[in-house]
Amino acid sequence: MTESSSPYLSRPRILVLGVQPGTPPFRIMEIDGEMVGEARAITDVLEYAAAYGITVHDLDDPDVVRWVGGDKLTWVPR
């Protein structure tokens, strides 16, 4: 397979993992493959991104943020 015929797979800098039980529940965040902390809301995701110099214009853009175990509105365990 040549490089031009291979499918494009994005690797976003921001990874937000599934909801973990807690009071309140949280989601572990990774930036550039490194765990950076626990997000409890969308604002936390944006704050961590900004701290690492990442401007997020669209939280639904899979090239920027990958949501695992739910989307940007999932903040409680299923």
All heavy atoms as a GROMACS GRO file, in nm:
protein
  606
    1MET      N    1   0.085  -0.116   0.000
    1MET     CA    2   0.000   0.000   0.000
    1MET      C    3   0.090   0.123   0.000
    1MET      O    4   0.183   0.130   0.077
    1MET     CB    5  -0.089  -0.002   0.124
    1MET     CG    6  -0.178   0.118   0.132
    1MET     SD    7  -0.278   0.131   0.283
    1MET     CE    8  -0.366  -0.019   0.288
    2THR      N    9   0.057   0.216  -0.083
    2THR     CA   10   0.136   0.338  -0.087
    2THR      C   11   0.082   0.438   0.013
    2THR      O   12  -0.033   0.428   0.057
    2THR     CB   13   0.133   0.402  -0.227
    2THR    OG1   14  -0.001   0.440  -0.256
    2THR    CG2   15   0.185   0.306  -0.332
    3GLU      N   16   0.164   0.534   0.048
    3GLU     CA   17   0.124   0.632   0.146
    3GLU      C   18   0.000   0.710   0.102
    3GLU      O   19  -0.088   0.738   0.181
    3GLU     CB   20   0.240   0.729   0.171
    3GLU     CG   21   0.213   0.827   0.282
    3GLU     CD   22   0.334   0.911   0.311
    3GLU    OE1   23   0.446   0.860   0.305
    3GLU    OE2   24   0.315   1.030   0.338
    4SER      N   25  -0.009   0.742  -0.026
    4SER     CA   26  -0.122   0.820  -0.075
    4SER      C   27  -0.253   0.742  -0.072
    4SER      O   28  -0.360   0.801  -0.068
    4SER     CB   29  -0.096   0.872  -0.216
    4SER     OG   30  -0.079   0.762  -0.303
    5SER      N   31  -0.247   0.611  -0.072
    5SER     CA   32  -0.371   0.533  -0.070
    5SER      C   33  -0.411   0.489   0.070
    5SER      O   34  -0.516   0.428   0.088
    5SER     CB   35  -0.357   0.411  -0.160
    5SER     OG   36  -0.260   0.323  -0.108
    6SER      N   37  -0.330   0.518   0.170
    6SER     CA   38  -0.364   0.478   0.306
    6SER      C   39  -0.468   0.575   0.362
    6SER      O   40  -0.468   0.693   0.331
    6SER     CB   41  -0.240   0.475   0.394
    6SER     OG   42  -0.184   0.602   0.405
    7PRO      N   43  -0.560   0.525   0.445
    7PRO     CA   44  -0.662   0.613   0.502
    7PRO      C   45  -0.601   0.711   0.601
    7PRO      O   46  -0.501   0.683   0.666
    7PRO     CB   47  -0.757   0.516   0.573
    7PRO     CG   48  -0.674   0.396   0.601
    7PRO     CD   49  -0.570   0.389   0.491
    8TYR      N   50  -0.664   0.826   0.612
    8TYR     CA   51  -0.619   0.928   0.706
    8TYR      C   52  -0.673   0.897   0.844
    8TYR      O   53  -0.793   0.883   0.862
    8TYR     CB   54  -0.666   1.066   0.661
    8TYR     CG   55  -0.638   1.174   0.761
    8TYR    CD1   56  -0.509   1.221   0.781
    8TYR    CD2   57  -0.740   1.229   0.838
    8TYR    CE1   58  -0.482   1.320   0.874
    8TYR    CE2   59  -0.714   1.328   0.930
    8TYR     CZ   60  -0.585   1.372   0.948
    8TYR     OH   61  -0.558   1.470   1.041
    9LEU      N   62  -0.585   0.881   0.941
    9LEU     CA   63  -0.624   0.859   1.079
    9LEU      C   64  -0.569   0.974   1.162
    9LEU      O   65  -0.447   0.990   1.173
    9LEU     CB   66  -0.569   0.726   1.131
    9LEU     CG   67  -0.622   0.601   1.062
    9LEU    CD1   68  -0.550   0.479   1.114
    9LEU    CD2   69  -0.771   0.588   1.084
   10SER      N   70  -0.659   1.052   1.218
   10SER     CA   71  -0.613   1.165   1.298
   10SER      C   72  -0.571   1.118   1.436
   10SER      O   73  -0.622   1.020   1.489
   10SER     CB   74  -0.723   1.270   1.311
   10SER     OG   75  -0.829   1.220   1.391
   11ARG      N   76  -0.477   1.186   1.492
   11ARG     CA   77  -0.435   1.161   1.629
   11ARG      C   78  -0.444   1.295   1.700
   11ARG      O   79  -0.349   1.374   1.698
   11ARG     CB   80  -0.293   1.107   1.633
   11ARG     CG   81  -0.250   1.074   1.773
   11ARG     CD   82  -0.111   1.012   1.775
   11ARG     NE   83  -0.070   0.988   1.911
   11ARG     CZ   84  -0.070   0.870   1.970
   11ARG    NH1   85  -0.106   0.766   1.903
   11ARG    NH2   86  -0.033   0.857   2.095
   12PRO      N   87  -0.559   1.321   1.760
   12PRO     CA   88  -0.577   1.451   1.825
   12PRO      C   89  -0.485   1.466   1.945
   12PRO      O   90  -0.447   1.367   2.008
   12PRO     CB   91  -0.723   1.450   1.868
   12PRO     CG   92  -0.758   1.306   1.878
   12PRO     CD   93  -0.674   1.235   1.777
   13ARG      N   94  -0.448   1.588   1.975
   13ARG     CA   95  -0.362   1.614   2.090
   13ARG      C   96  -0.435   1.590   2.222
   13ARG      O   97  -0.373   1.557   2.323
   13ARG     CB   98  -0.310   1.757   2.086
   13ARG     CG   99  -0.218   1.782   1.967
   13ARG     CD  100  -0.159   1.920   1.972
   13ARG     NE  101  -0.071   1.931   2.089
   13ARG     CZ  102  -0.025   2.048   2.134
   13ARG    NH1  103  -0.056   2.160   2.073
   13ARG    NH2  104   0.054   2.051   2.239
   14ILE      N  105  -0.566   1.608   2.223
   14ILE     CA  106  -0.646   1.598   2.346
   14ILE      C  107  -0.728   1.470   2.344
   14ILE      O  108  -0.800   1.443   2.248
   14ILE     CB  109  -0.739   1.720   2.360
   14ILE    CG1  110  -0.658   1.849   2.361
   14ILE    CG2  111  -0.825   1.708   2.485
   14ILE    CD1  112  -0.742   1.974   2.348
   15LEU      N  113  -0.719   1.394   2.452
   15LEU     CA  114  -0.797   1.272   2.469
   15LEU      C  115  -0.871   1.282   2.601
   15LEU      O  116  -0.809   1.307   2.705
   15LEU     CB  117  -0.705   1.150   2.469
   15LEU     CG  118  -0.770   1.014   2.485
   15LEU    CD1  119  -0.854   0.980   2.364
   15LEU    CD2  120  -0.662   0.907   2.504
   16VAL      N  121  -1.004   1.268   2.596
   16VAL     CA  122  -1.085   1.273   2.718
   16VAL      C  123  -1.145   1.134   2.736
   16VAL      O  124  -1.226   1.088   2.655
   16VAL     CB  125  -1.197   1.380   2.708
   16VAL    CG1  126  -1.272   1.389   2.840
   16VAL    CG2  127  -1.138   1.516   2.671
   17LEU      N  128  -1.102   1.064   2.841
   17LEU     CA  129  -1.143   0.926   2.865
   17LEU      C  130  -1.281   0.919   2.930
   17LEU      O  131  -1.337   1.021   2.970
   17LEU     CB  132  -1.038   0.855   2.951
   17LEU     CG  133  -0.899   0.850   2.887
   17LEU    CD1  134  -0.798   0.792   2.983
   17LEU    CD2  135  -0.902   0.772   2.757
   18GLY      N  136  -1.335   0.799   2.942
   18GLY     CA  137  -1.469   0.778   2.995
   18GLY      C  138  -1.486   0.826   3.138
   18GLY      O  139  -1.390   0.845   3.212
   19VAL      N  140  -1.611   0.842   3.176
   19VAL     CA  141  -1.646   0.893   3.309
   19VAL      C  142  -1.606   0.793   3.417
   19VAL      O  143  -1.633   0.673   3.405
   19VAL     CB  144  -1.797   0.922   3.318
   19VAL    CG1  145  -1.835   0.970   3.457
   19VAL    CG2  146  -1.838   1.025   3.213
   20GLN      N  147  -1.541   0.843   3.521
   20GLN     CA  148  -1.501   0.763   3.636
   20GLN      C  149  -1.591   0.798   3.754
   20GLN      O  150  -1.628   0.914   3.772
   20GLN     CB  151  -1.356   0.794   3.674
   20GLN     CG  152  -1.257   0.767   3.562
   20GLN     CD  153  -1.254   0.621   3.525
   20GLN    OE1  154  -1.243   0.536   3.610
   20GLN    NE2  155  -1.264   0.594   3.396
   21PRO      N  156  -1.628   0.698   3.835
   21PRO     CA  157  -1.713   0.728   3.950
   21PRO      C  158  -1.638   0.815   4.051
   21PRO      O  159  -1.518   0.802   4.069
   21PRO     CB  160  -1.747   0.591   4.008
   21PRO     CG  161  -1.644   0.498   3.953
   21PRO     CD  162  -1.593   0.558   3.825
   22GLY      N  163  -1.709   0.903   4.112
   22GLY     CA  164  -1.650   0.990   4.213
   22GLY      C  165  -1.754   1.091   4.256
   22GLY      O  166  -1.866   1.093   4.206
   23THR      N  167  -1.717   1.174   4.350
   23THR     CA  168  -1.807   1.278   4.397
   23THR      C  169  -1.737   1.412   4.379
   23THR      O  170  -1.658   1.451   4.464
   23THR     CB  171  -1.845   1.258   4.545
   23THR    OG1  172  -1.894   1.125   4.560
   23THR    CG2  173  -1.949   1.355   4.589
   24PRO      N  174  -1.759   1.481   4.270
   24PRO     CA  175  -1.842   1.445   4.154
   24PRO      C  176  -1.767   1.353   4.059
   24PRO      O  177  -1.644   1.341   4.068
   24PRO     CB  178  -1.870   1.579   4.088
   24PRO     CG  179  -1.748   1.660   4.116
   24PRO     CD  180  -1.702   1.616   4.254
   25PRO      N  181  -1.839   1.291   3.964
   25PRO     CA  182  -1.773   1.208   3.863
   25PRO      C  183  -1.674   1.291   3.782
   25PRO      O  184  -1.688   1.414   3.774
   25PRO     CB  185  -1.888   1.159   3.774
   25PRO     CG  186  -2.011   1.178   3.856
   25PRO     CD  187  -1.984   1.294   3.946
   26PHE      N  188  -1.575   1.226   3.721
   26PHE     CA  189  -1.474   1.298   3.644
   26PHE      C  190  -1.430   1.217   3.525
   26PHE      O  191  -1.459   1.098   3.516
   26PHE     CB  192  -1.354   1.333   3.733
   26PHE     CG  193  -1.283   1.211   3.786
   26PHE    CD1  194  -1.175   1.156   3.718
   26PHE    CD2  195  -1.324   1.151   3.904
   26PHE    CE1  196  -1.110   1.044   3.767
   26PHE    CE2  197  -1.260   1.039   3.954
   26PHE     CZ  198  -1.152   0.985   3.885
   27ARG      N  199  -1.357   1.283   3.434
   27ARG     CA  200  -1.299   1.215   3.319
   27ARG      C  201  -1.151   1.248   3.316
   27ARG      O  202  -1.112   1.364   3.334
   27ARG     CB  203  -1.366   1.263   3.190
   27ARG     CG  204  -1.515   1.228   3.187
   27ARG     CD  205  -1.583   1.281   3.065
   27ARG     NE  206  -1.554   1.191   2.953
   27ARG     CZ  207  -1.622   1.192   2.840
   27ARG    NH1  208  -1.721   1.274   2.821
   27ARG    NH2  209  -1.590   1.108   2.743
   28ILE      N  210  -1.069   1.146   3.299
   28ILE     CA  211  -0.925   1.166   3.291
   28ILE      C  212  -0.892   1.227   3.156
   28ILE      O  213  -0.945   1.186   3.054
   28ILE     CB  214  -0.850   1.034   3.313
   28ILE    CG1  215  -0.876   0.984   3.456
   28ILE    CG2  216  -0.700   1.050   3.285
   28ILE    CD1  217  -0.825   0.846   3.484
   29MET      N  218  -0.803   1.325   3.157
   29MET     CA  219  -0.762   1.392   3.034
   29MET      C  220  -0.616   1.366   3.004
   29MET      O  221  -0.533   1.366   3.095
   29MET     CB  222  -0.779   1.543   3.048
   29MET     CG  223  -0.912   1.593   3.006
   29MET     SD  224  -0.911   1.772   2.993
   29MET     CE  225  -0.802   1.800   2.856
   30GLU      N  226  -0.588   1.345   2.876
   30GLU     CA  227  -0.451   1.333   2.829
   30GLU      C  228  -0.428   1.438   2.722
   30GLU      O  229  -0.518   1.467   2.642
   30GLU     CB  230  -0.426   1.195   2.767
   30GLU     CG  231  -0.431   1.081   2.864
   30GLU     CD  232  -0.402   0.948   2.798
   30GLU    OE1  233  -0.370   0.944   2.677
   30GLU    OE2  234  -0.411   0.845   2.868
   31ILE      N  235  -0.310   1.494   2.722
   31ILE     CA  236  -0.267   1.585   2.616
   31ILE      C  237  -0.131   1.536   2.569
   31ILE      O  238  -0.041   1.514   2.650
   31ILE     CB  239  -0.261   1.731   2.664
   31ILE    CG1  240  -0.402   1.780   2.698
   31ILE    CG2  241  -0.195   1.820   2.559
   31ILE    CD1  242  -0.412   1.924   2.742
   32ASP      N  243  -0.120   1.516   2.439
   32ASP     CA  244   0.002   1.466   2.377
   32ASP      C  245   0.049   1.336   2.442
   32ASP      O  246   0.168   1.312   2.462
   32ASP     CB  247   0.113   1.571   2.381
   32ASP     CG  248   0.078   1.694   2.299
   32ASP    OD1  249   0.004   1.681   2.200
   32ASP    OD2  250   0.125   1.803   2.333
   33GLY      N  251  -0.048   1.250   2.480
   33GLY     CA  252  -0.017   1.119   2.536
   33GLY      C  253   0.019   1.119   2.683
   33GLY      O  254   0.051   1.014   2.739
   34GLU      N  255   0.010   1.234   2.748
   34GLU     CA  256   0.046   1.245   2.890
   34GLU      C  257  -0.078   1.279   2.971
   34GLU      O  258  -0.154   1.370   2.936
   34GLU     CB  259   0.150   1.354   2.907
   34GLU     CG  260   0.190   1.381   3.049
   34GLU     CD  261   0.289   1.496   3.060
   34GLU    OE1  262   0.361   1.523   2.964
   34GLU    OE2  263   0.291   1.560   3.167
   35MET      N  264  -0.102   1.206   3.082
   35MET     CA  265  -0.215   1.240   3.168
   35MET      C  266  -0.192   1.376   3.232
   35MET      O  267  -0.086   1.398   3.292
   35MET     CB  268  -0.236   1.135   3.276
   35MET     CG  269  -0.368   1.154   3.347
   35MET     SD  270  -0.388   1.047   3.488
   35MET     CE  271  -0.356   1.164   3.617
   36VAL      N  272  -0.290   1.465   3.217
   36VAL     CA  273  -0.273   1.600   3.271
   36VAL      C  274  -0.365   1.629   3.388
   36VAL      O  275  -0.342   1.724   3.462
   36VAL     CB  276  -0.292   1.708   3.161
   36VAL    CG1  277  -0.184   1.694   3.056
   36VAL    CG2  278  -0.429   1.702   3.099
   37GLY      N  279  -0.471   1.550   3.404
   37GLY     CA  280  -0.558   1.574   3.517
   37GLY      C  281  -0.698   1.519   3.499
   37GLY      O  282  -0.723   1.441   3.407
   38GLU      N  283  -0.787   1.563   3.587
   38GLU     CA  284  -0.925   1.518   3.588
   38GLU      C  285  -1.016   1.634   3.547
   38GLU      O  286  -1.009   1.741   3.606
   38GLU     CB  287  -0.965   1.470   3.728
   38GLU     CG  288  -0.881   1.354   3.777
   38GLU     CD  289  -0.909   1.319   3.923
   38GLU    OE1  290  -0.986   1.392   3.990
   38GLU    OE2  291  -0.852   1.219   3.969
   39ALA      N  292  -1.100   1.610   3.449
   39ALA     CA  293  -1.197   1.710   3.407
   39ALA      C  294  -1.333   1.672   3.464
   39ALA      O  295  -1.374   1.557   3.458
   39ALA     CB  296  -1.204   1.715   3.255
   40ARG      N  297  -1.400   1.770   3.521
   40ARG     CA  298  -1.533   1.748   3.577
   40ARG      C  299  -1.642   1.818   3.496
   40ARG      O  300  -1.760   1.802   3.523
   40ARG     CB  301  -1.536   1.794   3.721
   40ARG     CG  302  -1.456   1.701   3.810
   40ARG     CD  303  -1.451   1.744   3.956
   40ARG     NE  304  -1.401   1.638   4.041
   40ARG     CZ  305  -1.276   1.596   4.045
   40ARG    NH1  306  -1.185   1.649   3.966
   40ARG    NH2  307  -1.238   1.499   4.126
   41ALA      N  308  -1.598   1.896   3.395
   41ALA     CA  309  -1.691   1.968   3.308
   41ALA      C  310  -1.617   2.011   3.182
   41ALA      O  311  -1.494   2.006   3.176
   41ALA     CB  312  -1.745   2.091   3.381
   42ILE      N  313  -1.693   2.056   3.083
   42ILE     CA  314  -1.634   2.102   2.957
   42ILE      C  315  -1.534   2.214   2.982
   42ILE      O  316  -1.430   2.220   2.916
   42ILE     CB  317  -1.744   2.150   2.861
   42ILE    CG1  318  -1.829   2.032   2.816
   42ILE    CG2  319  -1.686   2.221   2.740
   42ILE    CD1  320  -1.951   2.073   2.735
   43THR      N  321  -1.564   2.301   3.077
   43THR     CA  322  -1.473   2.413   3.104
   43THR      C  323  -1.335   2.364   3.148
   43THR      O  324  -1.235   2.426   3.113
   43THR     CB  325  -1.532   2.508   3.210
   43THR    OG1  326  -1.569   2.432   3.326
   43THR    CG2  327  -1.654   2.582   3.156
   44ASP      N  328  -1.330   2.253   3.220
   44ASP     CA  329  -1.201   2.197   3.260
   44ASP      C  330  -1.121   2.153   3.138
   44ASP      O  331  -1.000   2.172   3.132
   44ASP     CB  332  -1.220   2.077   3.355
   44ASP     CG  333  -1.280   2.116   3.489
   44ASP    OD1  334  -1.265   2.233   3.529
   44ASP    OD2  335  -1.341   2.028   3.552
   45VAL      N  336  -1.189   2.093   3.040
   45VAL     CA  337  -1.121   2.051   2.917
   45VAL      C  338  -1.058   2.172   2.849
   45VAL      O  339  -0.942   2.170   2.809
   45VAL     CB  340  -1.219   1.978   2.822
   45VAL    CG1  341  -1.153   1.948   2.689
   45VAL    CG2  342  -1.272   1.851   2.887
   46LEU      N  343  -1.134   2.280   2.839
   46LEU     CA  344  -1.083   2.401   2.775
   46LEU      C  345  -0.969   2.465   2.854
   46LEU      O  346  -0.872   2.514   2.796
   46LEU     CB  347  -1.197   2.501   2.755
   46LEU     CG  348  -1.308   2.455   2.660
   46LEU    CD1  349  -1.426   2.552   2.664
   46LEU    CD2  350  -1.255   2.440   2.520
   47GLU      N  351  -0.978   2.462   2.986
   47GLU     CA  352  -0.872   2.520   3.069
   47GLU      C  353  -0.742   2.440   3.057
   47GLU      O  354  -0.634   2.499   3.047
   47GLU     CB  355  -0.917   2.527   3.215
   47GLU     CG  356  -1.020   2.636   3.238
   47GLU     CD  357  -1.077   2.637   3.379
   47GLU    OE1  358  -1.034   2.554   3.463
   47GLU    OE2  359  -1.166   2.719   3.404
   48TYR      N  360  -0.751   2.307   3.060
   48TYR     CA  361  -0.630   2.225   3.042
   48TYR      C  362  -0.570   2.250   2.905
   48TYR      O  363  -0.448   2.263   2.891
   48TYR     CB  364  -0.660   2.075   3.059
   48TYR     CG  365  -0.665   2.027   3.201
   48TYR    CD1  366  -0.783   1.979   3.257
   48TYR    CD2  367  -0.550   2.027   3.280
   48TYR    CE1  368  -0.787   1.933   3.387
   48TYR    CE2  369  -0.554   1.982   3.410
   48TYR     CZ  370  -0.673   1.935   3.464
   48TYR     OH  371  -0.677   1.890   3.594
   49ALA      N  372  -0.654   2.255   2.802
   49ALA     CA  373  -0.605   2.280   2.666
   49ALA      C  374  -0.531   2.413   2.661
   49ALA      O  375  -0.420   2.422   2.606
   49ALA     CB  376  -0.720   2.277   2.567
   50ALA      N  377  -0.589   2.516   2.717
   50ALA     CA  378  -0.527   2.649   2.716
   50ALA      C  379  -0.395   2.648   2.791
   50ALA      O  380  -0.298   2.712   2.748
   50ALA     CB  381  -0.622   2.751   2.776
   51ALA      N  382  -0.388   2.574   2.901
   51ALA     CA  383  -0.264   2.567   2.979
   51ALA      C  384  -0.151   2.504   2.898
   51ALA      O  385  -0.034   2.531   2.923
   51ALA     CB  386  -0.288   2.488   3.108
   52TYR      N  387  -0.188   2.420   2.801
   52TYR     CA  388  -0.088   2.356   2.715
   52TYR      C  389  -0.075   2.426   2.579
   52TYR      O  390  -0.017   2.372   2.487
   52TYR     CB  391  -0.122   2.208   2.697
   52TYR     CG  392  -0.081   2.124   2.815
   52TYR    CD1  393  -0.158   2.122   2.931
   52TYR    CD2  394   0.036   2.050   2.814
   52TYR    CE1  395  -0.119   2.048   3.042
   52TYR    CE2  396   0.075   1.975   2.924
   52TYR     CZ  397  -0.003   1.974   3.037
   52TYR     OH  398   0.036   1.901   3.147
   53GLY      N  399  -0.132   2.545   2.571
   53GLY     CA  400  -0.118   2.624   2.450
   53GLY      C  401  -0.204   2.580   2.333
   53GLY      O  402  -0.175   2.612   2.218
   54ILE      N  403  -0.311   2.507   2.362
   54ILE     CA  404  -0.400   2.458   2.257
   54ILE      C  405  -0.528   2.541   2.259
   54ILE      O  406  -0.597   2.547   2.361
   54ILE     CB  407  -0.435   2.310   2.277
   54ILE    CG1  408  -0.308   2.225   2.285
   54ILE    CG2  409  -0.527   2.261   2.167
   54ILE    CD1  410  -0.332   2.083   2.332
   55THR      N  411  -0.560   2.603   2.148
   55THR     CA  412  -0.686   2.675   2.134
   55THR      C  413  -0.787   2.581   2.070
   55THR      O  414  -0.763   2.528   1.962
   55THR     CB  415  -0.670   2.799   2.046
   55THR    OG1  416  -0.569   2.883   2.104
   55THR    CG2  417  -0.799   2.877   2.035
   56VAL      N  418  -0.898   2.560   2.138
   56VAL     CA  419  -1.002   2.470   2.088
   56VAL      C  420  -1.118   2.556   2.038
   56VAL      O  421  -1.181   2.626   2.116
   56VAL     CB  422  -1.051   2.373   2.197
   56VAL    CG1  423  -1.163   2.284   2.145
   56VAL    CG2  424  -0.936   2.290   2.250
   57HIS      N  425  -1.145   2.548   1.908
   57HIS     CA  426  -1.256   2.623   1.849
   57HIS      C  427  -1.381   2.536   1.839
   57HIS      O  428  -1.492   2.589   1.837
   57HIS     CB  429  -1.219   2.674   1.709
   57HIS     CG  430  -1.108   2.773   1.712
   57HIS    ND1  431  -1.122   2.901   1.759
   57HIS    CD2  432  -0.978   2.762   1.675
   57HIS    CE1  433  -1.008   2.965   1.750
   57HIS    NE2  434  -0.918   2.882   1.701
   58ASP      N  435  -1.363   2.404   1.830
   58ASP     CA  436  -1.476   2.314   1.812
   58ASP      C  437  -1.450   2.185   1.888
   58ASP      O  438  -1.366   2.104   1.849
   58ASP     CB  439  -1.494   2.284   1.662
   58ASP     CG  440  -1.613   2.196   1.632
   58ASP    OD1  441  -1.685   2.155   1.727
   58ASP    OD2  442  -1.635   2.166   1.513
   59LEU      N  443  -1.523   2.165   1.998
   59LEU     CA  444  -1.506   2.045   2.080
   59LEU      C  445  -1.555   1.919   2.011
   59LEU      O  446  -1.530   1.808   2.057
   59LEU     CB  447  -1.578   2.061   2.214
   59LEU     CG  448  -1.510   2.154   2.313
   59LEU    CD1  449  -1.606   2.191   2.426
   59LEU    CD2  450  -1.385   2.091   2.369
   60ASP      N  451  -1.626   1.934   1.899
   60ASP     CA  452  -1.674   1.818   1.824
   60ASP      C  453  -1.582   1.780   1.709
   60ASP      O  454  -1.610   1.686   1.636
   60ASP     CB  455  -1.814   1.848   1.767
   60ASP     CG  456  -1.919   1.859   1.876
   60ASP    OD1  457  -1.914   1.778   1.971
   60ASP    OD2  458  -2.005   1.948   1.867
   61ASP      N  459  -1.470   1.851   1.693
   61ASP     CA  460  -1.376   1.822   1.586
   61ASP      C  461  -1.286   1.706   1.628
   61ASP      O  462  -1.203   1.721   1.717
   61ASP     CB  463  -1.293   1.946   1.555
   61ASP     CG  464  -1.197   1.926   1.438
   61ASP    OD1  465  -1.181   1.811   1.391
   61ASP    OD2  466  -1.137   2.026   1.395
   62PRO      N  467  -1.300   1.589   1.565
   62PRO     CA  468  -1.220   1.472   1.605
   62PRO      C  469  -1.070   1.489   1.578
   62PRO      O  470  -0.990   1.411   1.630
   62PRO     CB  471  -1.279   1.357   1.524
   62PRO     CG  472  -1.344   1.423   1.408
   62PRO     CD  473  -1.389   1.559   1.454
   63ASP      N  474  -1.031   1.587   1.499
   63ASP     CA  475  -0.889   1.614   1.478
   63ASP      C  476  -0.828   1.691   1.594
   63ASP      O  477  -0.707   1.702   1.606
   63ASP     CB  478  -0.867   1.693   1.348
   63ASP     CG  479  -0.894   1.610   1.225
   63ASP    OD1  480  -0.881   1.486   1.233
   63ASP    OD2  481  -0.929   1.668   1.121
   64VAL      N  482  -0.915   1.745   1.681
   64VAL     CA  483  -0.868   1.825   1.795
   64VAL      C  484  -0.887   1.750   1.927
   64VAL      O  485  -0.797   1.743   2.009
   64VAL     CB  486  -0.943   1.961   1.801
   64VAL    CG1  487  -0.900   2.041   1.922
   64VAL    CG2  488  -0.921   2.039   1.672
   65VAL      N  489  -1.008   1.693   1.947
   65VAL     CA  490  -1.041   1.625   2.073
   65VAL      C  491  -1.103   1.490   2.042
   65VAL      O  492  -1.192   1.480   1.958
   65VAL     CB  493  -1.145   1.707   2.155
   65VAL    CG1  494  -1.176   1.636   2.286
   65VAL    CG2  495  -1.097   1.848   2.181
   66ARG      N  496  -1.056   1.386   2.110
   66ARG     CA  497  -1.120   1.254   2.100
   66ARG      C  498  -1.189   1.225   2.233
   66ARG      O  499  -1.126   1.228   2.339
   66ARG     CB  500  -1.019   1.144   2.069
   66ARG     CG  501  -1.087   1.006   2.064
   66ARG     CD  502  -1.002   0.897   2.008
   66ARG     NE  503  -0.973   0.929   1.867
   66ARG     CZ  504  -0.855   0.906   1.810
   66ARG    NH1  505  -0.758   0.853   1.878
   66ARG    NH2  506  -0.837   0.936   1.683
   67TRP      N  507  -1.318   1.202   2.225
   67TRP     CA  508  -1.400   1.170   2.341
   67TRP      C  509  -1.418   1.018   2.346
   67TRP      O  510  -1.466   0.959   2.253
   67TRP     CB  511  -1.536   1.238   2.332
   67TRP     CG  512  -1.527   1.388   2.327
   67TRP    CD1  513  -1.521   1.464   2.215
   67TRP    CD2  514  -1.521   1.477   2.437
   67TRP    NE1  515  -1.512   1.596   2.249
   67TRP    CE2  516  -1.512   1.608   2.386
   67TRP    CE3  517  -1.523   1.460   2.576
   67TRP    CZ2  518  -1.505   1.720   2.467
   67TRP    CZ3  519  -1.516   1.572   2.656
   67TRP    CH2  520  -1.507   1.701   2.603
   68VAL      N  521  -1.381   0.955   2.457
   68VAL     CA  522  -1.392   0.811   2.474
   68VAL      C  523  -1.500   0.783   2.579
   68VAL      O  524  -1.497   0.841   2.686
   68VAL     CB  525  -1.257   0.750   2.519
   68VAL    CG1  526  -1.270   0.601   2.542
   68VAL    CG2  527  -1.147   0.782   2.419
   69GLY      N  528  -1.594   0.696   2.546
   69GLY     CA  529  -1.697   0.661   2.644
   69GLY      C  530  -1.803   0.766   2.660
   69GLY      O  531  -1.859   0.782   2.768
   70GLY      N  532  -1.831   0.838   2.556
   70GLY     CA  533  -1.933   0.943   2.560
   70GLY      C  534  -1.884   1.066   2.485
   70GLY      O  535  -1.772   1.067   2.433
   71ASP      N  536  -1.967   1.166   2.480
   71ASP     CA  537  -1.930   1.289   2.411
   71ASP      C  538  -1.906   1.402   2.510
   71ASP      O  539  -1.897   1.378   2.630
   71ASP     CB  540  -2.036   1.326   2.306
   71ASP     CG  541  -2.173   1.355   2.369
   71ASP    OD1  542  -2.183   1.366   2.492
   71ASP    OD2  543  -2.270   1.367   2.292
   72LYS      N  544  -1.903   1.524   2.459
   72LYS     CA  545  -1.873   1.639   2.545
   72LYS      C  546  -1.981   1.666   2.649
   72LYS      O  547  -1.957   1.737   2.745
   72LYS     CB  548  -1.852   1.763   2.459
   72LYS     CG  549  -1.976   1.810   2.388
   72LYS     CD  550  -1.949   1.929   2.301
   72LYS     CE  551  -2.077   1.972   2.230
   72LYS     NZ  552  -2.052   2.072   2.130
   73LEU      N  553  -2.098   1.605   2.632
   73LEU     CA  554  -2.207   1.626   2.727
   73LEU      C  555  -2.220   1.511   2.828
   73LEU      O  556  -2.309   1.513   2.911
   73LEU     CB  557  -2.339   1.645   2.652
   73LEU     CG  558  -2.342   1.763   2.555
   73LEU    CD1  559  -2.474   1.767   2.480
   73LEU    CD2  560  -2.315   1.894   2.627
   74THR      N  561  -2.132   1.413   2.822
   74THR     CA  562  -2.137   1.297   2.911
   74THR      C  563  -2.046   1.320   3.032
   74THR      O  564  -1.924   1.313   3.020
   74THR     CB  565  -2.093   1.169   2.835
   74THR    OG1  566  -2.172   1.156   2.718
   74THR    CG2  567  -2.109   1.046   2.923
   75TRP      N  568  -2.107   1.345   3.146
   75TRP     CA  569  -2.029   1.372   3.267
   75TRP      C  570  -2.075   1.293   3.389
   75TRP      O  571  -2.034   1.317   3.500
   75TRP     CB  572  -2.032   1.523   3.299
   75TRP     CG  573  -1.958   1.597   3.190
   75TRP    CD1  574  -2.014   1.659   3.083
   75TRP    CD2  575  -1.818   1.608   3.174
   75TRP    NE1  576  -1.916   1.710   3.002
   75TRP    CE2  577  -1.793   1.680   3.055
   75TRP    CE3  578  -1.708   1.563   3.247
   75TRP    CZ2  579  -1.666   1.709   3.008
   75TRP    CZ3  580  -1.581   1.593   3.202
   75TRP    CH2  581  -1.561   1.665   3.083
   76VAL      N  582  -2.163   1.196   3.366
   76VAL     CA  583  -2.204   1.104   3.474
   76VAL      C  584  -2.190   0.962   3.422
   76VAL      O  585  -2.204   0.937   3.303
   76VAL     CB  586  -2.350   1.130   3.520
   76VAL    CG1  587  -2.362   1.265   3.588
   76VAL    CG2  588  -2.448   1.119   3.406
   77PRO      N  589  -2.159   0.865   3.511
   77PRO     CA  590  -2.146   0.726   3.468
   77PRO      C  591  -2.276   0.675   3.408
   77PRO      O  592  -2.385   0.713   3.452
   77PRO     CB  593  -2.112   0.650   3.596
   77PRO     CG  594  -2.070   0.753   3.694
   77PRO     CD  595  -2.136   0.880   3.654
   78ARG      N  596  -2.263   0.588   3.309
   78ARG     CA  597  -2.384   0.531   3.245
   78ARG      C  598  -2.433   0.413   3.322
   78ARG      O  599  -2.371   0.341   3.383
   78ARG     CB  600  -2.351   0.489   3.103
   78ARG     CG  601  -2.321   0.608   3.018
   78ARG     CD  602  -2.291   0.565   2.878
   78ARG     NE  603  -2.260   0.683   2.798
   78ARG     CZ  604  -2.251   0.683   2.669
   78ARG    NH1  605  -2.269   0.573   2.605
   78ARG    NH2  606  -2.224   0.791   2.604
   0.00000   0.00000   0.00000
